[in-house]
């Protein structure tokens, strides 16, 4: 097996196709019910040097010309103190053979070289093999979200005919917030900082107009379709509530919810439900092939989970955020190596004892004579 960097922009077609098939198989097993992303859409994003978070680096594990595992690492562009975001996938037949661990070592070395200290994965399905492996290599669960899915065909469209409360108007945009609203929009996005979180590593960074523009530029770089619906308070002109969605290129059957927030003094008026319902009306008008929408909410945020249910979302899965420092991972891998060495020693002693005596060249080893490999 060989671990080497994978440059999507220069990848051969057969290499990209193997990555696509590996990714599709993994998504189907970990997240059943998701529409299959088209190869064209996947290849377009795979050849980009960045994703919506920032610059991306990729490593692949090869057995000859056969791709057996892949790891990506994204570095948030607007905060050098932020953790790096990894994702590792290994084909089923090669698991438990050290492929993921070898890829993880490559990620750790790169994160250290970039001057960062932590790795963070926000899409680990609780109860799955990925969560167990993450703990084994030093990660700890720091937050848990309830993922909900809206199946368009299962929802009565009447659920989205929700009027905006008196004294407010709706504004919509794609790509970038209007200049007249961007500062107020940034202030309103800070309302999400009030949402429940049990994540001790969550620094809850403040939104500013500059950060909004940087975020928009990052999404444009991936060619994603980025949309917001906001409720504006007529008397003051302030953004009172907002909700956002993102669709990837060529994939109009599935979209992802981004932030939804209601400014504190405007809560209790039904604005959250109003902007979410308006967003569904807009999406279906522009993308009639839309089948599913995914949203993620802190597991303890009962109020937003209830709003989602009112517009048609149903429970899908519990997803954990797992985080580790480089030292956490290195200590776990060192301990893992020690345990593996002990297990090899026990296996070898057992094999020696079970062999017929005449088949062993030289004196038979007793347990206490077995060579140490620690």
VOBA-1610 file (N, C-alpha, C; in pm, whole numbers, padded with zeros to 5 digits, always signed):
BEGIN
Unk+00084-00119+00000Unk+00000+00000+00000Unk+00088+00124+00000Unk+00050+00223-00077Unk+00124+00348-00086Unk+00030+00465-00056Unk+00075+00555+00031Unk-00001+00677+00061Unk+00067+00792-00012Unk-00008+00864-00093Unk+00052+00979-00162Unk-00053+01087-00185Unk-00008+01213-00200Unk-00105+01321-00225Unk-00185+01295-00352Unk-00309+01341-00348Unk-00401+01324-00461Unk-00437+01464-00508Unk-00399+01498-00631Unk-00429+01630-00685Unk-00549+01618-00778Unk-00663+01659-00727Unk-00786+01644-00803Unk-00782+01712-00938Unk-00721+01829-00945Unk-00720+01905-01070Unk-00643+01829-01179Unk-00543+01747-01140Unk-00463+01673-01237Unk-00498+01525-01243Unk-00601+01484-01171Unk-00632+01341-01161Unk-00679+01286-01295Unk-00639+01162-01322Unk-00688+01093-01441Unk-00834+01057-01421Unk-00904+01038-01531Unk-01047+01010-01523Unk-01076+00884-01442Unk-00993+00779-01460Unk-01019+00655-01387Unk-00994+00672-01237Unk-00901+00762-01200Unk-00876+00788-01058Unk-00996+00860-00995Unk-01048+00960-01067Unk-01166+01030-01016Unk-01286+00937-01007Unk-01298+00850-01105Unk-01410+00756-01104Unk-01401+00664-00984Unk-01282+00617-00949Unk-01266+00531-00831Unk-01301+00607-00703Unk-01259+00734-00696Unk-01293+00815-00579Unk-01444+00832-00570Unk-01507+00859-00682Unk-01652+00877-00684Unk-01723+00751-00634Unk-01682+00636-00685Unk-01747+00511-00644Unk-01724+00481-00498Unk-01603+00511-00448Unk-01575+00493-00306Unk-01662+00584-00221Unk-01674+00708-00263Unk-01754+00805-00189Unk-01902+00768-00192Unk-01951+00725-00308Unk-02092+00689-00321Unk-02126+00568-00235Unk-02037+00469-00234Unk-02062+00350-00153Unk-02063+00385-00004Unk-01971+00470+00036Unk-01966+00509+00177Unk-02090+00588+00217Unk-02129+00684+00133Unk-02247+00765+00164Unk-02372+00679+00174Unk-02383+00582+00084Unk-02500+00496+00085Unk-02511+00412+00209Unk-02397+00372+00267Unk-02400+00290+00387Unk-02415+00373+00514Unk-02352+00489+00518Unk-02356+00572+00639Unk-02480+00661+00641Unk-02521+00711+00523Unk-02635+00802+00514Unk-02737+00749+00415Unk-02801+00636+00445Unk-02900+00581+00352Unk-03017+00676+00331Unk-03068+00675+00210Unk-03181+00762+00179Unk-03140+00890+00108Unk-03009+00919+00106Unk-02963+01038+00033Unk-02962+01008-00116Unk-03003+01103-00197Unk-02993+01082-00342Unk-02846+01064-00382Unk-02821+00986-00484Unk-02685+00964-00531Unk-02641+01085-00613Unk-02530+01142-00576Unk-02477+01257-00647Unk-02427+01214-00784Unk-02449+01296-00884Unk-02404+01260-01018Unk-02252+01265-01026Unk-02197+01184-01116Unk-02051+01185-01132Unk-02003+01321-01179Unk-02076+01383-01269Unk-02035+01514-01320Unk-02023+01616-01208Unk-02123+01619-01120Unk-02120+01712-01007Unk-02002+01682-00915Unk-01981+01553-00889Unk-01871+01514-00801Unk-01737+01554-00862Unk-01717+01524-00990Unk-01589+01552-01054Unk-01560+01702-01056Unk-01664+01782-01075Unk-01646+01927-01076Unk-01590+01976-00944Unk-01647+01930-00834Unk-01599+01974-00702Unk-01466+01910-00667Unk-01444+01784-00712Unk-01318+01715-00678Unk-01197+01783-00741Unk-01216+01848-00853Unk-01105+01913-00921Unk-01076+02053-00865Unk-01161+02101-00775Unk-01138+02232-00715Unk-01037+02222-00601Unk-00947+02318-00588Unk-00849+02315-00478Unk-00908+02357-00344Unk-01031+02408-00345Unk-01096+02451-00222Unk-01238+02396-00215Unk-01290+02386-00091Unk-01433+02363-00073Unk-01490+02482+00000Unk-01613+02471+00053Unk-01675+02589+00113Unk-01604+02636+00239Unk-01522+02549+00301Unk-01449+02589+00420Unk-01321+02664+00388Unk-01253+02621+00281Unk-01126+02683+00248Unk-01038+02588+00171Unk-00906+02615+00165Unk-00813+02528+00091Unk-00823+02383+00136Unk-00813+02292+00040Unk-00831+02150+00069Unk-00709+02072+00020Unk-00669+01973+00101Unk-00560+01883+00063Unk-00613+01740+00068Unk-00559+01655-00018Unk-00613+01520-00034Unk-00499+01420-00039Unk-00519+01307+00029Unk-00425+01195+00021Unk-00504+01070-00017Unk-00438+00982-00092Unk-00502+00857-00133Unk-00413+00739-00096Unk-00477+00629-00064Unk-00408+00503-00037Unk-00428+00413-00158Unk-00318+00365-00216Unk-00324+00286-00338Unk-00266+00148-00316Unk-00334+00049-00369Unk-00280-00086-00380Unk-00257-00108-00529Unk-00136-00077-00575Unk-00112-00073-00718Unk-00190+00043-00779Unk-00278+00015-00872Unk-00361+00119-00933Unk-00502+00121-00875Unk-00522+00045-00769Unk-00655+00037-00707Unk-00662+00129-00587Unk-00759+00220-00587Unk-00778+00311-00476Unk-00847+00237-00362Unk-00782+00234-00244Unk-00841+00162-00130Unk-00883+00256-00018Unk-00841+00382-00024Unk-00883+00476+00080Unk-00847+00617+00038Unk-00919+00713+00094Unk-00892+00853+00061Unk-00920+00940+00183Unk-00841+01046+00197Unk-00858+01138+00309Unk-00850+01280+00258Unk-00943+01363+00300Unk-00940+01505+00265Unk-00925+01587+00392Unk-00869+01704+00375Unk-00844+01792+00489Unk-00870+01935+00443Unk-00964+02003+00506Unk-00997+02141+00470Unk-00951+02236+00580Unk-00894+02349+00538Unk-00846+02450+00632Unk-00932+02576+00620Unk-01012+02609+00722Unk-01093+02731+00715Unk-01006+02851+00681Unk-01050+02927+00583Unk-00967+03033+00528Unk-00965+03158+00615Unk-01068+03180+00696Unk-01079+03309+00764Unk-01038+03304+00911Unk-00976+03195+00954Unk-00935+03187+01095Unk-00822+03086+01107Unk-00701+03136+01125Unk-00585+03047+01133Unk-00583+02965+01262Unk-00664+03003+01358Unk-00670+02926+01484Unk-00772+02813+01476Unk-00853+02813+01372Unk-00959+02713+01361Unk-00899+02575+01337Unk-00970+02470+01378Unk-00921+02335+01349Unk-00928+02303+01201Unk-00854+02203+01160Unk-00865+02150+01025Unk-00975+02044+01025Unk-01043+02030+00911Unk-01158+01940+00902Unk-01124+01820+00814Unk-01110+01700+00873Unk-01075+01582+00796Unk-01197+01499+00758Unk-01179+01416+00654Unk-01275+01313+00620Unk-01197+01196+00564Unk-01218+01076+00618Unk-01147+00957+00574Unk-01246+00849+00532Unk-01217+00783+00420Unk-01300+00674+00372Unk-01208+00560+00328Unk-01240+00439+00370Unk-01166+00319+00329Unk-01267+00219+00274Unk-01232+00151+00163Unk-01326+00054+00107Unk-01347-00060+00207Unk-01467-00116+00214Unk-01499-00216+00316Unk-01399-00331+00325Unk-01355-00383+00212Unk-01266-00499+00215Unk-01127-00471+00268Unk-01091-00342+00283Unk-00958-00306+00331Unk-00960-00249+00472Unk-01076-00248+00536Unk-01083-00194+00671Unk-01018-00289+00771Unk-00975-00232+00884Unk-00906-00306+00990Unk-00769-00357+00945Unk-00713-00292+00845Unk-00579-00330+00798Unk-00481-00214+00808Unk-00520-00108+00877Unk-00430+00004+00899Unk-00434+00111+00792Unk-00525+00102+00695Unk-00531+00202+00589Unk-00571+00337+00645Unk-00679+00341+00722Unk-00726+00468+00778Unk-00621+00529+00870Unk-00554+00447+00948Unk-00452+00498+01039Unk-00335+00558+00961Unk-00295+00493+00852Unk-00188+00547+00769Unk-00227+00681+00708Unk-00351+00691+00662Unk-00400+00818+00608Unk-00405+00925+00718Unk-00448+00885+00837Unk-00457+00979+00948Unk-00318+01034+00983Unk-00216+00950+00978Unk-00081+00998+01007Unk-00039+01105+00906Unk-00077+01089+00780Unk-00045+01190+00679Unk-00117+01322+00711Unk-00242+01313+00755Unk-00317+01433+00791Unk-00252+01504+00909Unk-00216+01429+01010Unk-00155+01488+01130Unk-00027+01562+01094Unk+00055+01502+01010Unk+00180+01567+00970Unk+00153+01698+00898Unk+00051+01701+00812Unk+00020+01823+00738Unk-00037+01930+00830Unk-00125+01890+00921Unk-00182+01988+01014Unk-00072+02052+01098Unk+00023+01971+01142Unk+00134+02026+01220Unk+00217+02122+01135Unk+00241+02085+01010Unk+00319+02172+00922Unk+00249+02304+00894Unk+00117+02303+00898Unk+00039+02424+00874Unk+00023+02509+01000Unk+00078+02462+01112Unk+00073+02540+01234Unk-00059+02534+01308Unk-00140+02433+01276Unk-00267+02419+01347Unk-00255+02309+01451Unk-00350+02304+01543Unk-00334+02215+01658Unk-00442+02110+01671Unk-00554+02125+01596Unk-00668+02037+01619Unk-00727+01988+01486Unk-00792+01875+01495Unk-00874+01823+01385Unk-01016+01808+01435Unk-01110+01828+01344Unk-01251+01830+01384Unk-01337+01773+01271Unk-01422+01677+01303Unk-01515+01621+01205Unk-01656+01637+01258Unk-01741+01703+01182Unk-01876+01736+01228Unk-01983+01643+01171Unk-01942+01535+01103Unk-02041+01448+01040Unk-02013+01301+01071Unk-02007+01268+01199Unk-01984+01130+01242Unk-02116+01074+01293Unk-02164+00970+01230Unk-02294+00914+01270Unk-02279+00837+01400Unk-02356+00877+01501Unk-02350+00813+01631Unk-02397+00668+01619Unk-02321+00578+01680Unk-02355+00437+01677Unk-02294+00363+01560Unk-02227+00434+01470Unk-02167+00369+01354Unk-02021+00334+01376Unk-01964+00265+01278Unk-01824+00224+01288Unk-01730+00345+01290Unk-01769+00451+01221Unk-01684+00570+01218Unk-01666+00632+01354Unk-01772+00633+01434Unk-01762+00690+01569Unk-01670+00605+01656Unk-01681+00473+01645Unk-01596+00385+01725Unk-01449+00402+01686Unk-01421+00414+01556Unk-01283+00431+01512Unk-01229+00565+01558Unk-01312+00671+01550Unk-01267+00803+01591Unk-01221+00803+01737Unk-01297+00739+01823Unk-01260+00731+01965Unk-01130+00653+01981Unk-01115+00546+01904Unk-00997+00461+01916Unk-00869+00534+01878Unk-00879+00635+01789Unk-00759+00707+01746Unk-00746+00843+01812Unk-00820+00866+01922Unk-00796+00985+02002Unk-00898+01095+01997Unk-01001+01080+01914Unk-01104+01183+01906Unk-01205+01167+02020Unk-01268+01277+02058Unk-01373+01273+02158Unk-01494+01349+02105Unk-01612+01301+02140Unk-01735+01369+02099Unk-01751+01498+02179Unk-01767+01609+02109Unk-01781+01738+02176Unk-01918+01801+02155Unk-01996+01746+02063Unk-02129+01801+02039Unk-02210+01697+01964Unk-02341+01708+01973Unk-02427+01615+01904Unk-02544+01692+01842Unk-02571+01664+01715Unk-02678+01730+01643Unk-02785+01631+01600Unk-02905+01681+01594Unk-03016+01603+01538Unk-03028+01641+01391Unk-03006+01545+01303Unk-03029+01569+01160Unk-03173+01533+01130Unk-03237+01622+01056Unk-03374+01599+01011Unk-03379+01608+00860Unk-03467+01532+00799Unk-03480+01529+00653Unk-03623+01565+00614Unk-03634+01650+00514Unk-03763+01683+00457Unk-03774+01613+00321Unk-03869+01521+00311Unk-03896+01452+00185Unk-04010+01528+00116Unk-03976+01598+00008Unk-04072+01689-00056Unk-04203+01619-00089Unk-04196+01498-00144Unk-04318+01429-00187Unk-04408+01390-00070Unk-04354+01388+00052Unk-04433+01347+00168Unk-04498+01463+00242Unk-04475+01586+00196Unk-04524+01704+00268Unk-04634+01773+00187Unk-04743+01804+00255Unk-04851+01882+00194Unk-04799+02025+00172Unk-04797+02073+00048Unk-04746+02208+00021Unk-04815+02317+00104Unk-04932+02287+00157Unk-05001+02385+00240Unk-04918+02422+00363Unk-04831+02330+00405Unk-04746+02356+00521Unk-04651+02472+00497Unk-04631+02510+00369Unk-04537+02619+00337Unk-04610+02749+00304Unk-04741+02748+00314Unk-04817+02871+00293Unk-04831+02945+00427Unk-04721+02996+00474Unk-04716+03063+00604Unk-04692+03212+00580Unk-04787+03299+00617Unk-04767+03442+00593Unk-04662+03500+00687Unk-04598+03607+00642Unk-04504+03676+00728Unk-04584+03758+00829Unk-04546+03762+00956Unk-04620+03839+01056Unk-04630+03987+01019Unk-04734+04050+01067Unk-04754+04193+01042Unk-04634+04272+01092Unk-04597+04374+01013Unk-04483+04458+01052Unk-04350+04410+00996Unk-04353+04301+00918Unk-04230+04248+00860Unk-04252+04223+00710Unk-04144+04222+00636Unk-04148+04185+00494Unk-04036+04085+00467Unk-04052+04006+00363Unk-03950+03909+00327Unk-03860+03965+00217Unk-03731+03936+00228Unk-03633+03967+00125Unk-03561+03837+00090Unk-03525+03822-00037Unk-03457+03701-00083Unk-03338+03739-00167Unk-03234+03655-00165Unk-03123+03674-00256Unk-03047+03546-00277Unk-02973+03542-00387Unk-02879+03434-00416Unk-02740+03495-00426Unk-02642+03420-00388Unk-02502+03456-00404Unk-02453+03556-00299Unk-02511+03676-00293Unk-02457+03777-00202Unk-02568+03865-00145Unk-02553+03902-00020Unk-02651+03989+00045Unk-02647+04128-00017Unk-02763+04193-00031Unk-02764+04331-00080Unk-02680+04421+00010Unk-02611+04515-00049Unk-02523+04603+00028Unk-02601+04675+00139Unk-02726+04710+00111Unk-02805+04783+00211Unk-02840+04698+00332Unk-02831+04566+00319Unk-02870+04477+00429Unk-02754+04400+00491Unk-02634+04406+00431Unk-02528+04315+00474Unk-02488+04334+00619Unk-02482+04457+00667Unk-02442+04479+00807Unk-02548+04427+00903Unk-02675+04456+00872Unk-02784+04408+00956Unk-02795+04256+00949Unk-02768+04202+00829Unk-02770+04058+00811Unk-02663+03991+00898Unk-02544+04050+00901Unk-02436+03996+00985Unk-02477+04000+01133Unk-02536+04107+01176Unk-02581+04118+01316Unk-02685+04011+01347Unk-02776+03989+01252Unk-02880+03888+01273Unk-02820+03748+01279Unk-02717+03722+01200Unk-02654+03590+01203Unk-02591+03562+01339Unk-02557+03665+01410Unk-02502+03644+01545Unk-02606+03589+01641Unk-02733+03597+01603Unk-02838+03541+01690Unk-02822+03390+01705Unk-02755+03327+01609Unk-02737+03182+01620Unk-02642+03147+01734Unk-02566+03246+01781Unk-02478+03222+01895Unk-02557+03194+02022Unk-02687+03229+02021Unk-02772+03201+02137Unk-02822+03057+02137Unk-02803+02986+02025Unk-02854+02849+02018Unk-02779+02759+02114Unk-02847+02661+02171Unk-02779+02571+02266Unk-02661+02500+02202Unk-02556+02485+02279Unk-02440+02408+02235Unk-02372+02352+02357Unk-02329+02226+02347Unk-02254+02166+02457Unk-02109+02146+02416Unk-02070+02208+02306Unk-01936+02191+02252Unk-01838+02285+02321Unk-01748+02235+02407Unk-01656+02324+02477Unk-01553+02387+02385Unk-01534+02331+02266Unk-01435+02385+02173Unk-01496+02485+02075Unk-01625+02506+02083Unk-01694+02596+01993Unk-01668+02740+02035Unk-01592+02811+01954Unk-01556+02947+01991Unk-01665+03048+01955Unk-01767+03005+01885Unk-01883+03091+01856Unk-01839+03226+01800Unk-01772+03223+01687Unk-01715+03344+01630Unk-01823+03442+01584Unk-01794+03568+01601Unk-01890+03673+01568Unk-01895+03695+01418Unk-02017+03716+01368Unk-02036+03753+01228Unk-02022+03903+01211Unk-01950+03945+01108Unk-01938+04085+01068Unk-01969+04092+00918Unk-01986+04213+00867Unk-02009+04228+00724Unk-01892+04170+00644Unk-01771+04190+00695Unk-01652+04137+00627Unk-01653+03985+00625Unk-01693+03924+00735Unk-01697+03778+00739Unk-01806+03725+00645Unk-01919+03795+00637Unk-02025+03754+00544Unk-01971+03754+00401Unk-01900+03861+00363Unk-01848+03868+00227Unk-01744+03760+00201Unk-01662+03729+00300Unk-01563+03622+00284Unk-01632+03487+00268Unk-01737+03465+00345Unk-01812+03340+00336Unk-01877+03327+00198Unk-01933+03435+00149Unk-01995+03434+00016Unk-01892+03404-00093Unk-01773+03463-00079Unk-01668+03439-00178Unk-01625+03293-00177Unk-01620+03234-00059Unk-01583+03093-00049Unk-01684+03003-00117Unk-01811+03034-00102Unk-01915+02954-00166Unk-01909+02972-00317Unk-01886+03095-00362Unk-01876+03118-00507Unk-01762+03037-00568Unk-01654+03022-00494Unk-01538+02949-00545Unk-01572+02804-00575Unk-01671+02749-00506Unk-01712+02610-00530Unk-01826+02601-00630Unk-01877+02716-00676Unk-01989+02724-00770Unk-02118+02671-00710Unk-02126+02666-00578Unk-02251+02626-00514Unk-02357+02734-00533Unk-02482+02694-00527Unk-02595+02787-00532Unk-02632+02819-00387Unk-02618+02945-00351Unk-02624+02989-00212Unk-02740+03086-00198Unk-02839+03056-00113Unk-02960+03137-00105Unk-02998+03169+00039Unk-03054+03288+00056Unk-03108+03326+00186Unk-03245+03389+00169Unk-03330+03366+00269Unk-03456+03439+00285Unk-03449+03503+00423Unk-03480+03633+00429Unk-03478+03703+00558Unk-03610+03775+00579Unk-03643+03796+00705Unk-03757+03880+00742Unk-03702+04013+00792Unk-03748+04122+00733Unk-03699+04256+00769Unk-03807+04328+00849Unk-03768+04386+00962Unk-03859+04464+01044Unk-03886+04598+00974Unk-04011+04620+00934Unk-04045+04738+00854Unk-04008+04868+00923Unk-04033+04879+01052Unk-04012+05005+01122Unk-03866+05045+01130Unk-03778+04948+01152Unk-03636+04980+01171Unk-03548+04943+01052Unk-03599+04858+00963Unk-03519+04812+00851Unk-03417+04706+00888Unk-03428+04654+01011Unk-03331+04554+01057Unk-03373+04414+01017Unk-03275+04330+00986Unk-03302+04189+00960Unk-03338+04123+01093Unk-03458+04064+01099Unk-03508+04006+01224Unk-03494+03855+01228Unk-03494+03790+01111Unk-03484+03644+01104Unk-03425+03607+00969Unk-03364+03492+00962Unk-03300+03449+00837Unk-03294+03297+00830Unk-03288+03249+00708Unk-03260+03107+00684Unk-03187+03096+00552Unk-03095+03000+00542Unk-03015+02985+00421Unk-03013+02842+00372Unk-02990+02825+00244Unk-02978+02693+00181Unk-02862+02696+00084Unk-02801+02579+00060Unk-02696+02567-00039Unk-02719+02442-00122Unk-02705+02453-00255Unk-02715+02342-00347Unk-02583+02331-00422Unk-02536+02209-00443Unk-02412+02189-00515Unk-02439+02185-00665Unk-02338+02215-00746Unk-02358+02221-00891Unk-02409+02090-00948Unk-02512+02100-01031Unk-02564+01982-01100Unk-02641+01888-01011Unk-02668+01929-00887Unk-02738+01838-00795Unk-02860+01910-00735Unk-02963+01922-00813Unk-03080+01997-00769Unk-03185+01908-00704Unk-03148+01781-00675Unk-03242+01693-00605Unk-03226+01700-00454Unk-03114+01757-00407Unk-03084+01760-00265Unk-03023+01895-00229Unk-03067+01953-00118Unk-03000+02075-00072Unk-02984+02070+00079Unk-02892+02152+00126Unk-02855+02154+00267Unk-02895+02286+00331Unk-02952+02276+00448Unk-02986+02395+00526Unk-02858+02456+00582Unk-02847+02586+00572Unk-02741+02656+00644Unk-02804+02721+00768Unk-02750+02833+00812Unk-02799+02893+00936Unk-02946+02933+00928Unk-03016+02912+01038Unk-03147+02973+01062Unk-03139+03039+01198Unk-03182+03164+01205Unk-03174+03236+01333Unk-03283+03343+01339Unk-03329+03370+01459Unk-03424+03480+01486Unk-03363+03568+01594Unk-03356+03697+01569Unk-03300+03791+01665Unk-03386+03789+01792Unk-03317+03794+01907Unk-03384+03774+02036Unk-03513+03851+02056Unk-03512+03981+02027Unk-03630+04062+02057Unk-03747+04035+01964Unk-03723+03956+01858Unk-03831+03924+01764Unk-03877+03779+01776Unk-03832+03709+01877Unk-03870+03569+01891Unk-04014+03556+01944Unk-04073+03441+01914Unk-04208+03416+01961Unk-04316+03467+01868Unk-04276+03521+01751Unk-04373+03575+01656Unk-04398+03481+01537Unk-04325+03373+01529Unk-04341+03279+01418Unk-04253+03311+01299Unk-04150+03395+01319Unk-04065+03435+01206Unk-03980+03318+01155Unk-03936+03231+01245Unk-03855+03118+01201Unk-03930+03029+01103Unk-04053+02997+01139Unk-04135+02914+01050Unk-04166+02988+00921Unk-04187+03120+00930Unk-04222+03199+00813Unk-04109+03199+00710Unk-03984+03221+00754Unk-03875+03227+00657Unk-03844+03088+00602Unk-03857+02984+00684Unk-03833+02848+00634Unk-03937+02808+00531Unk-04062+02842+00556Unk-04168+02809+00461Unk-04147+02886+00330Unk-04110+03013+00340Unk-04085+03092+00220Unk-03969+03035+00139Unk-03867+02987+00209Unk-03754+02926+00140Unk-03798+02803+00061Unk-03884+02719+00120Unk-03931+02601+00049Unk-04011+02640-00076Unk-04092+02743-00065Unk-04169+02787-00183Unk-04074+02832-00294Unk-03970+02907-00257Unk-03876+02957-00356Unk-03796+02843-00419Unk-03748+02752-00336Unk-03668+02642-00389Unk-03746+02559-00489Unk-03869+02526-00456Unk-03948+02441-00544Unk-03990+02514-00672Unk-04002+02644-00664Unk-04031+02722-00785Unk-03912+02719-00881Unk-03791+02725-00826Unk-03671+02729-00909Unk-03615+02590-00939Unk-03640+02494-00850Unk-03584+02360-00865Unk-03694+02256-00845Unk-03780+02238-00944Unk-03893+02146-00929Unk-03851+02000-00908Unk-03724+01967-00939Unk-03676+01830-00919Unk-03628+01805-00777Unk-03634+01906-00691Unk-03586+01891-00554Unk-03664+01780-00484Unk-03590+01689-00419Unk-03652+01576-00350Unk-03636+01583-00199Unk-03517+01623-00153Unk-03489+01616-00010Unk-03411+01738+00035Unk-03437+01777+00159Unk-03363+01886+00223Unk-03315+01833+00358Unk-03189+01861+00390Unk-03130+01815+00515Unk-03101+01935+00604Unk-03134+01924+00731Unk-03099+02028+00827Unk-03038+01965+00951Unk-02955+02041+01017Unk-02884+01995+01136Unk-02906+02095+01248Unk-02950+02045+01364Unk-02982+02130+01478Unk-02925+02067+01603Unk-02873+02149+01693Unk-02822+02096+01819Unk-02929+02006+01883Unk-02888+01890+01929Unk-02984+01790+01978Unk-03071+01845+02090Unk-03019+01942+02166Unk-03095+01995+02278Unk-03176+02121+02241Unk-03173+02160+02113Unk-03246+02279+02069Unk-03388+02240+02031Unk-03471+02213+02130Unk-03606+02163+02107Unk-03691+02261+02028Unk-03669+02391+02049Unk-03751+02492+01981Unk-03732+02487+01830Unk-03606+02481+01784Unk-03583+02479+01640Unk-03622+02345+01579Unk-03602+02237+01653Unk-03645+02106+01604Unk-03796+02107+01580Unk-03870+02171+01671Unk-04016+02178+01657Unk-04055+02264+01535Unk-03984+02376+01513Unk-04011+02459+01395Unk-03988+02378+01268Unk-03880+02301+01266Unk-03851+02217+01148Unk-03964+02117+01124Unk-04014+02058+01230Unk-04123+01962+01216Unk-04248+02028+01157Unk-04271+02153+01191Unk-04389+02224+01142Unk-04385+02246+00991Unk-04266+02249+00933Unk-04258+02267+00788Unk-04228+02136+00715Unk-04230+02023+00788Unk-04224+01895+00722Unk-04103+01807+00745Unk-04009+01850+00829Unk-03892+01767+00855Unk-03927+01652+00951Unk-03858+01539+00931Unk-03874+01425+01022Unk-03734+01383+01068Unk-03724+01312+01182Unk-03592+01271+01234Unk-03519+01181+01133Unk-03388+01202+01122Unk-03307+01119+01033Unk-03197+01044+01109Unk-03113+01116+01182Unk-03003+01051+01253Unk-02946+01147+01356Unk-02871+01090+01451Unk-02792+01171+01542Unk-02648+01173+01492Unk-02594+01293+01476Unk-02461+01310+01419Unk-02374+01383+01521Unk-02257+01327+01546Unk-02167+01385+01644Unk-02057+01467+01581Unk-02012+01567+01655Unk-01889+01639+01622Unk-01779+01580+01709Unk-01673+01535+01645Unk-01561+01475+01716Unk-01436+01560+01692Unk-01360+01580+01798Unk-01242+01666+01788Unk-01126+01605+01864Unk-01005+01635+01816Unk-00884+01587+01884Unk-00770+01684+01858Unk-00681+01698+01956Unk-00556+01768+01931Unk-00459+01671+01864Unk-00354+01725+01808Unk-00252+01639+01748Unk-00192+01547+01854Unk-00176+01600+01974Unk-00119+01519+02082Unk-00214+01405+02121Unk-00346+01431+02119Unk-00444+01326+02149Unk-00429+01210+02051Unk-00418+01245+01923Unk-00411+01142+01820Unk-00280+01065+01830Unk-00171+01136+01845Unk-00041+01069+01850Unk-00032+00977+01970Unk-00087+01020+02084Unk-00085+00933+02202Unk-00169+00809+02179Unk-00286+00826+02115Unk-00372+00710+02090Unk-00307+00614+01992Unk-00244+00668+01887Unk-00178+00581+01790Unk-00058+00510+01851Unk+00013+00577+01939Unk+00125+00513+02007Unk+00076+00400+02096Unk-00034+00427+02170Unk-00092+00322+02254Unk-00147+00208+02172Unk-00205+00242+02055Unk-00258+00140+01966Unk-00146+00052+01914Unk-00033+00114+01879Unk+00081+00037+01830Unk+00133-00056+01937Unk+00136-00008+02062Unk+00181-00091+02173Unk+00089-00211+02190Unk-00042-00187+02185Unk-00137-00296+02202Unk-00127-00395+02087Unk-00110-00344+01964Unk-00095-00434+01850Unk+00029-00521+01865Unk+00139-00463+01916Unk+00262-00539+01935Unk+00240-00650+02037Unk+00168-00617+02144Unk+00140-00718+02246Unk+00056-00832+02188Unk-00045-00794+02107Unk-00131-00896+02048Unk-00053-00985+01951Unk+00040-00925+01874Unk+00123-01005+01784Unk+00209-01103+01863Unk+00263-01055+01975Unk+00349-01140+02058Unk+00270-01260+02111Unk+00148-01233+02159Unk+00065-01342+02212Unk+00031-01441+02101Unk-00003-01389+01980Unk-00037-01478+01869Unk+00082-01566+01832Unk+00201-01507+01828Unk+00319-01583+01787Unk+00354-01692+01888Unk+00340-01658+02018Unk+00367-01759+02121Unk+00267-01873+02109Unk+00138-01835+02084Unk+00035-01939+02071Unk+00063-02028+01951Unk+00105-01966+01838Unk+00134-02044+01719Unk+00250-02141+01742Unk+00352-02093+01816Unk+00467-02179+01845Unk+00424-02298+01929Unk+00338-02273+02028Unk+00292-02381+02116Unk+00208-02483+02041Unk+00135-02436+01940Unk+00042-02526+01873Unk+00109-02606+01762Unk+00230-02568+01721Unk+00298-02641+01615Unk+00352-02774+01668Unk+00355-02882+01588Unk+00421-03006+01629Unk+00568-02977+01658Unk+00620-03041+01762Unk+00755-03007+01807Unk+00859-03031+01698Unk+00842-03135+01619Unk+00944-03168+01520Unk+00948-03069+01404Unk+00845-02984+01393Unk+00844-02889+01282Unk+00918-02760+01316Unk+00960-02744+01441Unk+01022-02619+01483Unk+01173-02634+01477Unk+01240-02553+01396Unk+01385-02562+01391Unk+01447-02500+01516Unk+01513-02578+01596Unk+01573-02525+01716Unk+01485-02549+01836Unk+01528-02500+01953Unk+01455-02526+02077Unk+01319-02458+02078Unk+01224-02525+02141Unk+01088-02470+02152Unk+01089-02356+02252Unk+01011-02249+02221Unk+01007-02132+02308Unk+00894-02144+02408Unk+00925-02119+02532Unk+00821-02103+02632Unk+00772-01960+02627Unk+00655-01935+02690Unk+00597-01800+02686Unk+00696-01694+02735Unk+00766-01725+02845Unk+00854-01625+02902Unk+00980-01603+02818Unk+01004-01695+02722Unk+01121-01680+02636Unk+01091-01607+02507Unk+00963-01578+02482Unk+00926-01514+02355Unk+00993-01379+02343Unk+01048-01347+02227Unk+01118-01221+02211Unk+01023-01101+02226Unk+01067-01001+02297Unk+00985-00883+02317Unk+00983-00797+02191Unk+00862-00742+02157Unk+00851-00655+02041Unk+00790-00522+02081Unk+00796-00492+02206Unk+00735-00367+02254Unk+00834-00252+02234
//
